[in-house]
Amino acid sequence: MKNNIIITCYTCFLFLFSSCDSFLEEYSQDLTYAKTAADLDEILIGDGYMKVSTDLISLGNSDGYYFPWLHVMDDNIAQISTGWSADGSVFTNFADFYLWSEYPYMREGKEVDDVDWKRLYKHINSLNVILSKTGEINNDLPGEIDRIKGECYFLRGVYYFYLVNLYAKPYAKATASTDLGVPVKTTEYVEDIYFKRNTMEETYARITEDLTEAARLLKGKKHKTVYRAGFHAAHAFLSRVYLYMEQYDKSIASADSVLQGNYSLLDYNERFALVQPDSWGTINEGVSVTYKDSPETIFSQGGNCFENSLSDMTDMSNFNVSDDLVAMFSKELGNDLRFGSWLGIYKDPWNAVYKVRKLVDDKDGMVSSECLLRLSEVFLNKAEALAMLSREDEAMNLIEELRVKRMKQGSYTPLDKRTGEKLVQLVRDERRRELCFEGHRWFDLRRYAVNSVYPYTKQIIHDYYFYNNTTGTREYLGSYRLNEYGEEPAYVIPIPRSVIEFNKGNMVDNATRPQREMFKRF
């Protein structure tokens, strides 16, 4: 009887957020027959973790990439039309996000499903059901139930983190108790209510509690693969979350837990020594700098939408690295191995534009472009927290330790000491260079704007082009401006309309985004 209740509750809960899905019935039956830890572990793999997509990017595709549009709203990327696909489906999918439209889930004038909201909540409720079943399972493998529970808590915390940073304002200490976060539910059974949004404070409390419990349960457990959660992944993510919350001492403590693990920074000089010239005697593509077996990789799940971004016929082919980001490397041009014609950011020799190239060869082992934890992020989380606490020497030492692994051997000169706001800006700039196209920049711009010590805001301008197949030329149509945070609400994705409508006024939407005017700047 209890199993039947779980199945019913599982289906009904998701309906409160969107609509029923036939997938739920099939999956719930699997839960009914879960009798051992191994059975439950299979279910966790199957529906707890993000799927790896090999499909082309498509809005409304529940089998596609997870929120790949996260990359196209910030100042690291620009639209480029370099081939026949420039006016095709890929940019059509992204246009309303790239241009910060009023309701970005549109394609060619028609509304499509916000599958990311639906999928993240589907994962969360799967985890809730799995957690409810752990007490009934025959624990035939010592420690396995705790490990499964730990992974569930980790994933649930991660999913609420992405939900609240996509669909709510950034965390601000002064207003967290009243700002709206996202609906939080941790039980598998149905409540006879319409769902409301929890406060930001409540949402982040859930995230930190889940990640802390995950770290406790996963401590000492064997870490099977970077594609599964472990003790260090929990603390790496906690170091990020506490940084967002301006709880700097806790961010440092979690970072230190990771730094005691068996990870090390990848020396780009040694990595790129493996690169061999092509038949023309030139070096073009280099080697992967983010990959499965890198000594920096802590955890990864989901796909990599930049995986094959060089071809004019692949998912991200209509976007290139912005001039603004290229300028971030100008002082160290030729010495910073994260940038150049054959490393990290790859210069397309045919079209003379810079494209993302962190994963060169699939054989290296794919890691995500949206949900990746690397040691270098932990370094930067700790450095920023130290800088905010005026522990300048410690922060500078961490930045130097990272940069020496990224600069061409024999060319590196240590930085002059920075303090106060200049040090914080150095860390933020280094974070932008190091973590570009890994799902951080949009979230970082939002949280910088509400930082209580050193707030920072900026305008972003995106140019809009069209490739004319008839003339074979790229045509500039105009530009769109995103004003500074605080001047407009487009830094937050709207709650799906279907969710607002279903919950009959109980679910408050985000502020309406403006209709944006195109202007000519050249």
Number of C-alpha atoms within 10 A of each C-alpha: 5 8 14 12 12 20 21 17 19 24 23 19 23 21 15 17 23 24 15 14 12 9 9 18 14 11 16 20 13 14 19 14 11 20 16 17 22 18 14 23 19 13 20 20 15 14 18 23 24 21 17 17 16 13 13 17 24 19 26 17 16 16 16 22 25 28 18 22 20 20 24 24 24 25 20 21 23 21 23 23 24 23 20 14 19 24 16 13 17 21 25 16 20 27 22 20 23 24 22 26 18 18 19 21 24 21 18 11 7 7 14 15 17 23 20 22 21 19 18 21 23 22 21 29 25 27 28 22 22 23 22 17 19 19 10 11 16 13 16 12 10 9 15 19 23 19 26 25 24 28 31 28 29 31 25 27 29 22 21 23 19 18 20 21 21 23 20 23 22 26 26 20 16 11 12 19 15 12 18 24 27 25 19 18 17 14 17 25 20 16 12 7 9 13 23 17 18 19 20 25 20 19 24 24 13 20 25 21 15 24 29 22 18 29 26 15 22 26 16 12 14 12 16 9 13 18 20 16 27 27 27 26 28 33 25 29 30 29 30 22 24 21 21 25 19 20 14 23 16 18 28 24 16 25 27 18 15 23 17 9 12 10 16 14 17 19 19 21 15 11 14 16 10 10 15 14 12 10 7 6 8 10 14 18 24 25 23 22 21 25 22 23 14 19 16 21 23 27 24 24 21 21 24 24 26 23 22 19 21 22 14 16 18 17 23 25 24 27 25 25 22 19 14 13 16 16 11 15 19 12 9 15 14 15 18 24 24 22 26 20 19 20 25 25 23 24 23 18 10 7 11 9 17 22 23 26 27 25 28 24 16 13 10 16 13 22 28 26 27 23 19 24 24 22 25 20 21 25 24 24 28 29 29 29 26 23 25 21 13 16 15 19 14 14 27 24 14 18 22 16 14 20 20 19 18 21 21 18 15 8 12 16 10 13 10 7 11 16 18 14 15 13 21 22 17 17 23 19 14 18 22 18 19 19 16 20 25 21 19 20 21 19 18 16 21 23 24 19 18 21 18 12 10 14 13 15 15 12 11 15 18 21 19 20 19 18 20 15 13 6 8 11 13 16 13 15 12 16 17 20 16 20 16 18 19 12 8 14 20 23 25 20 25 22 20 21 15 14 23 19 13 17 17 11 13 15 20 16 18 16 13 14 18 13 10 13 10 14 12 11 9 6
